[in-house]
Amino acid sequence: MSAPQNTIALIFDFDDTLTDDSTTRLLEEHGVDGADFWKNQFAPLVDDGWDPTPAYLKLILDLVGDGKPMGLASNRSLREFGKQLKFYPGLPGLFKGLTDQVRRHTLSNPTIEFYVISGGLEEIILGSSIAKHLTAVRGCRFAETDGVISAIKNVVTFTEKTRYLFEISKGLLTQERAKPYAVNNNVEQENRRVPFSNMIYVGDGLTDVPCFSLLQKFGGKAFGVFDPKKQGSPRKAWEQLVAPKRVSTLNSPKYRASDDLGALLRVAVQGICYALDVRTGTV
């Protein structure tokens, strides 16, 4: 018997999509100059051949220890920092609004789930005020030694993000992480818990391009966001996301029903619900 496939997945990047760059804010909270960190410490590592994600994680670990800027930082302290984060307009109201919207389609009985897949720090996201609305979160993680972060445990690179789309599709993302190879098991399309056509992805830049491309290819929807107040952001967004047709639309990260992006997401979810109604023969 095939799976019902009536679950909708709305998947977000985190930094500069739902909130300002949380890693930079973490650094500045501990007295580290964010601009210097990214330009004079991070960039030379990337130029030397480091992948961007392990490069910034290594630099954070260099700041941890007695007498160092981040002190004896722990995963718990990262969660505590996450409580401070402020989110873009319309959040967290978007989550309840879409949940209520989906519930009105009582004939096909769809449900909606919310995910964050980020190259940022997972513990910060889990400590934030929106975590309670999320079905699952995937981000970079540190291991601890004697309660202090000491090693890189997980990385989420831009291509790694697509792995988690497959895990959502196959119904694996909410299961134990101790089975990392399960995502490679063959699951026929009709048995996928969430087909790609039921997915919507929202992100802000090149790290999200693999997810944009995957969903565009297989019938999902991709929405790009950019901050028009940041120098160079509109031009960069146009050149990297719109001109190559990697996203359906490009909007400011504002999620109220009266905002462009907020309205488009609501329409996109409604469209999937109507498609489910038609598929089940209820309309």
JOBEL-V885877 format. One record per pair of residues at least 24 apart in sequence whose C-alpha atoms are under 6 Angstrom apart, sorted by sequence separation. I is the first residue (numbers start at 1). J is the second residue. If there is no record, write none. Layout:
i=(I/I)
j=(J/J)
//
This chain:
i=(169/196/223/169/222/223/225/227/169/222/223/224/225/226/225/225/212/119/119/30/30/82/79/83/78/79/82/83/78/82/79/158/162/19/18/19/18/74/74/73/74/72/7/9/11/13/6/7/8/9/10/11/12/13/14/7/9/11/13/89/90/88/89/90/108/17/7/17/2/3/5/2/5/10/12/8/9/10/11/12/13/8)
j=(193/220/247/194/247/248/250/252/195/248/249/250/251/252/252/253/246/156/157/69/70/124/123/127/123/124/127/128/124/128/127/207/211/87/87/88/88/147/148/148/149/148/110/112/114/116/110/111/112/113/114/115/116/117/118/112/114/116/118/254/255/254/255/256/277/203/194/204/190/191/193/191/194/199/201/198/199/200/201/202/203/199)
//
